[in-house]
Amino acid sequence: MNKFARHLFSLLGYGLVFSLLGGLTVYVYMNTRFTLEPWHTVRLQEEFTEARSSTVDDFNAYQQLEDRLFRELHEKIYQDAATSGRIFNRYQTNSSSDPSGHEINWNRSFELEVENPRAGILMLHGLTDSPYSVRALAEKLHGEGFWVVGLRLPGHGTIPAALTRAKWQDWAAAARIGARHIQKSIGSEKPFYILGYSNGAALAVEYSLSALAGEQIPKPAGLILLSPAIGLQPIAKLAKFQLQLSMLPGLGKLAWESVMMEYDPFK
């Protein structure tokens, strides 16, 4: 290798290193503008994952685990609004945005039963949402004779930190629990459908393709896809590298594009 080639490769190497360091410095600087709260960092242990499918294998067990999860959430995260002064923060007990202050906490999985159902329907909400986003449709369909299950997907309805650890395989495993429960409840002779909103629609498609490929799960009679999140831009693949960097000591804020006030009780 001649002197010019060595010099060129040396410049390219230095350029790459300084570009990476410069980009990392900018990211760190941008993310020092806000403070991470406990709901951005705490790990909840009672969340459902695909690995728990062997022991949490039906909807009743899923809801029991969810009960423990929300008790853990309250113990580890919630503070007294009277002492903190954050009367609009959803993570303050008895604040204006405290979900438990509503008649029904719509962050939770729910089931609407009906005698002699015409069909069953599993409802899957979108990314960062909760079962609240499909409740109006659930009540409408229930009034028309459908047995409805609105499933809270893992990582949702609790704290933002939970979504940094949830995987699509966890959501897919939960959807299978909901589907089996509906078929058991209405009987195999009645049709069952999946309604998916946004990311829930992508899960509905994944579920159906798996059933068609031979997986032993109840086959839906049809899908209802609302604003389906089916396609992503290729650049979305880079998001995983930002998440991996955020796992390094001192770089936890890189997991967040922005941090805003948590005032929505069901988002």
Phi and psi in degrees as a GROMACS rama.xvg file:
@    title "Ramachandran Plot"
@    xaxis  label "Phi"
@    yaxis  label "Psi"
@TYPE xy
-75.2604  172.507  ASN-2
-63.7015  -38.4785  LYS-3
-63.5457  -43.8891  PHE-4
-63.8183  -41.0522  ALA-5
-63.7273  -40.8553  ARG-6
-64.0288  -41.5384  HIS-7
-64.359  -46.7497  LEU-8
-64.5273  -35.2865  PHE-9
-64.1616  -43.2931  SER-10
-63.6585  -42.3726  LEU-11
-63.2059  -39.5827  LEU-12
-64.6714  -47.2852  GLY-13
-62.246  -40.0694  TYR-14
-61.4372  -41.5917  GLY-15
-65.1529  -44.2299  LEU-16
-62.8018  -46.3251  VAL-17
-68.2367  -32.3203  PHE-18
-64.8683  -44.6525  SER-19
-64.562  -43.8355  LEU-20
-65.8134  -38.4495  LEU-21
-65.5062  -44.0882  GLY-22
-62.6961  -40.6096  GLY-23
-65.922  -40.1466  LEU-24
-61.7761  -42.746  THR-25
-63.0615  -43.216  VAL-26
-61.5013  -45.9583  TYR-27
-63.1138  -42.7173  VAL-28
-61.8324  -44.6298  TYR-29
-62.3618  -33.6025  MET-30
-91.1025  4.18403  ASN-31
-90.7523  3.36325  THR-32
-82.7745  -7.26748  ARG-33
-136.801  165.1  PHE-34
-111.598  132.677  THR-35
-79.1656  133.856  LEU-36
-96.6215  171.001  GLU-37
-54.65  -34.4177  PRO-38
-71.84  -4.18994  TRP-39
-98.7871  -12.1011  HIS-40
-125.738  -27.4536  THR-41
-68.8985  139.647  VAL-42
-100.577  120.391  ARG-43
-87.9453  126.732  LEU-44
-86.1406  -19.4819  GLN-45
-95.9039  20.1497  GLU-46
-81.2429  146.761  GLU-47
-73.3387  139.937  PHE-48
-135.937  164.51  THR-49
-56.8223  -34.7046  GLU-50
-63.9938  -20.704  ALA-51
-91.5153  3.16195  ARG-52
-60.6986  -27.2313  SER-53
-70.7688  -27.417  SER-54
-106.256  -32.1117  THR-55
-102.027  84.6889  VAL-56
-116.834  8.55447  ASP-57
-146.129  170.066  ASP-58
-66.8699  -33.2654  PHE-59
-63.5759  -45.7837  ASN-60
-66.2317  -34.0907  ALA-61
-63.1442  -43.2154  TYR-62
-70.8732  -33.9659  GLN-63
-64.3516  -41.5424  GLN-64
-63.9086  -39.4594  LEU-65
-62.9977  -37.4197  GLU-66
-58.4179  -46.0339  ASP-67
-65.7492  -37.0243  ARG-68
-61.2688  -46.3058  LEU-69
-73.0745  -27.4046  PHE-70
-67.9321  -41.9118  ARG-71
-62.8878  -41.0265  GLU-72
-56.5765  -46.9237  LEU-73
-66.1963  -39.6733  HIS-74
-68.9576  -37.7631  GLU-75
-92.7387  -23.0388  LYS-76
-116.481  -45.303  ILE-77
-70.2991  139.955  TYR-78
-124.658  166.171  GLN-79
-79.9805  118.39  ASP-80
-61.1532  -30.3884  ALA-81
-66.292  -32.1385  ALA-82
-93.373  -26.7873  THR-83
-86.9602  -26.1255  SER-84
80.03  2.65852  GLY-85
-94.2762  77.0118  ARG-86
-74.546  -11.492  ILE-87
-109.794  0.74729  PHE-88
-82.7795  130.924  ASN-89
-66.4554  -17.2858  ARG-90
-96.8834  21.7503  TYR-91
-114.337  124.633  GLN-92
-57.5382  130.858  THR-93
65.7365  16.7799  ASN-94
-74.8639  172.266  SER-95
-64.4672  -20.6924  SER-96
-111.677  10.6207  SER-97
-68.5941  116.594  ASP-98
-58.2799  -31.7171  PRO-99
-71.8048  -10.0004  SER-100
-81.1549  -6.82161  GLY-101
-90.4202  159.103  HIS-102
-58.4726  -39.9435  GLU-103
-127.498  131.658  ILE-104
-83.1446  101.349  ASN-105
-79.4191  10.2782  TRP-106
-79.4132  -11.4909  ASN-107
-94.0869  153.712  ARG-108
-61.2979  146.196  SER-109
-140.138  160.219  PHE-110
-136.756  129.759  GLU-111
-114.35  105.734  LEU-112
-89.5578  159.744  GLU-113
-153.988  143.884  VAL-114
-73.8708  139.909  GLU-115
47.4738  62.2527  ASN-116
-64.8657  144.351  PRO-117
-76.9714  -26.1995  ARG-118
-170.614  171.713  ALA-119
-118.386  153.345  GLY-120
-143.692  129.941  ILE-121
-98.5861  127.408  LEU-122
-112.384  124.162  MET-123
-116.72  120.542  LEU-124
-80.187  179.088  HIS-125
-92.9116  175.986  GLY-126
-65.3005  134.142  LEU-127
70.802  0.730328  THR-128
-91.6403  -168.209  ASP-129
-146.469  174.694  SER-130
-56.4963  -16.3354  PRO-131
-56.2887  -35.2919  TYR-132
-68.3833  -14.9954  SER-133
-117.091  6.39954  VAL-134
-66.7285  -37.7461  ARG-135
-63.0368  -43.1474  ALA-136
-66.1701  -37.5457  LEU-137
-61.2016  -45.0043  ALA-138
-66.4875  -37.3226  GLU-139
-62.9732  -48.2681  LYS-140
-68.0716  -36.9917  LEU-141
-61.515  -39.6789  HIS-142
-65.6506  -18.5375  GLY-143
-100.158  11.561  GLU-144
100.623  12.9536  GLY-145
-93.5542  140.416  PHE-146
-85.427  118.699  TRP-147
-116.527  135.413  VAL-148
-122.081  120.256  VAL-149
-101.809  110.904  GLY-150
-94.8742  129.068  LEU-151
-81.5675  117.068  ARG-152
-76.6482  144.29  LEU-153
-52.1022  140.479  PRO-154
89.3308  -6.78474  GLY-155
-108.881  156.69  HIS-156
77.9165  1.50014  GLY-157
-116.555  -90.5116  THR-158
-132.178  154.64  ILE-159
-57.4874  -34.3539  PRO-160
-58.0786  -30.5888  ALA-161
-62.2095  -31.3348  ALA-162
-76.4078  -15.4185  LEU-163
-77.6042  -10.758  THR-164
-116.734  -16.114  ARG-165
-70.9465  147.959  ALA-166
-123.039  155.736  LYS-167
-62.9607  -28.7759  TRP-168
-64.4571  -31.9528  GLN-169
-65.2311  -43.553  ASP-170
-64.3588  -42.2292  TRP-171
-64.2792  -40.1641  ALA-172
-64.8708  -39.4486  ALA-173
-65.7359  -40.0833  ALA-174
-60.9644  -35.6702  ALA-175
-68.3864  -36.0004  ARG-176
-62.8165  -44.7336  ILE-177
-63.3197  -41.4745  GLY-178
-65.7619  -43.8396  ALA-179
-63.9152  -36.4119  ARG-180
-65.5648  -41.6048  HIS-181
-63.5148  -46.304  ILE-182
-61.8965  -40.4692  GLN-183
-64.3748  -34.9529  LYS-184
-76.1146  -38.7693  SER-185
-100.215  -15.7319  ILE-186
94.2769  149.41  GLY-187
-70.9305  -15.7819  SER-188
-80.6575  -15.1082  GLU-189
-95.3439  143.371  LYS-190
-73.6932  151.527  PRO-191
-131.369  145.239  PHE-192
-124.259  161.639  TYR-193
-121.112  126.681  ILE-194
-108.042  122.679  LEU-195
-124.257  133.698  GLY-196
-108.424  124.745  TYR-197
57.5471  -114.755  SER-198
-62.6369  -29.4717  ASN-199
-63.8247  -30.898  GLY-200
-67.8523  -40.0654  ALA-201
-61.852  -38.825  ALA-202
-65.9958  -37.3443  LEU-203
-62.7841  -40.5733  ALA-204
-67.3318  -43.8471  VAL-205
-59.3802  -43.7805  GLU-206
-59.7217  -47.7627  TYR-207
-66.3773  -40.3919  SER-208
-63.9008  -37.5397  LEU-209
-65.7843  -39.7545  SER-210
-64.6117  -41.6331  ALA-211
-67.6957  -28.1899  LEU-212
-80.8019  -4.12911  ALA-213
113.147  -1.38293  GLY-214
-63.6487  137.134  GLU-215
-80.1411  76.4484  GLN-216
-134.968  154.972  ILE-217
-57.9979  132.123  PRO-218
-86.8803  125.385  LYS-219
-71.1032  145.336  PRO-220
-75.1925  -19.6757  ALA-221
-176.627  165.751  GLY-222
-119.41  145.781  LEU-223
-120.099  111.116  ILE-224
-111.513  118.244  LEU-225
-108.954  119.278  LEU-226
45.2492  57.0075  SER-227
-64.0294  132.898  PRO-228
-89.5155  74.9085  ALA-229
-94.6366  -38.9998  ILE-230
-112.578  143.874  GLY-231
-127.619  151.37  LEU-232
-68.0547  143.327  GLN-233
-54.4962  -30.6245  PRO-234
-65.0641  -16.8775  ILE-235
-61.2617  -21.9066  ALA-236
-62.4115  -25.1057  LYS-237
-72.8  -15.8754  LEU-238
-59.8693  -33.4679  ALA-239
-65.5503  -29.2649  LYS-240
-70.6447  -37.2247  PHE-241
-63.5067  -41.1495  GLN-242
-64.5005  -40.3768  LEU-243
-64.485  -39.6633  GLN-244
-62.6693  -34.6461  LEU-245
-66.418  -15.6698  SER-246
-81.9016  -9.60905  MET-247
-76.3837  148.123  LEU-248
-55.3309  130.25  PRO-249
85.382  -4.23969  GLY-250
-116.411  23.0676  LEU-251
-60.0138  -27.2375  GLY-252
-70.6295  -15.5297  LYS-253
-67.4677  -13.3814  LEU-254
-74.7577  -7.68581  ALA-255
-123.18  130.055  TRP-256
-74.5197  -37.1763  GLU-257
-160.332  161.153  SER-258
-127.567  121.448  VAL-259
-123.162  170.094  MET-260
-64.2817  135.224  MET-261
-92.0534  90.7711  GLU-262
-113.716  -14.6919  TYR-263
-84.7932  116.083  ASP-264
-68.7561  -18.7068  PRO-265
-127.888  32.8479  PHE-266
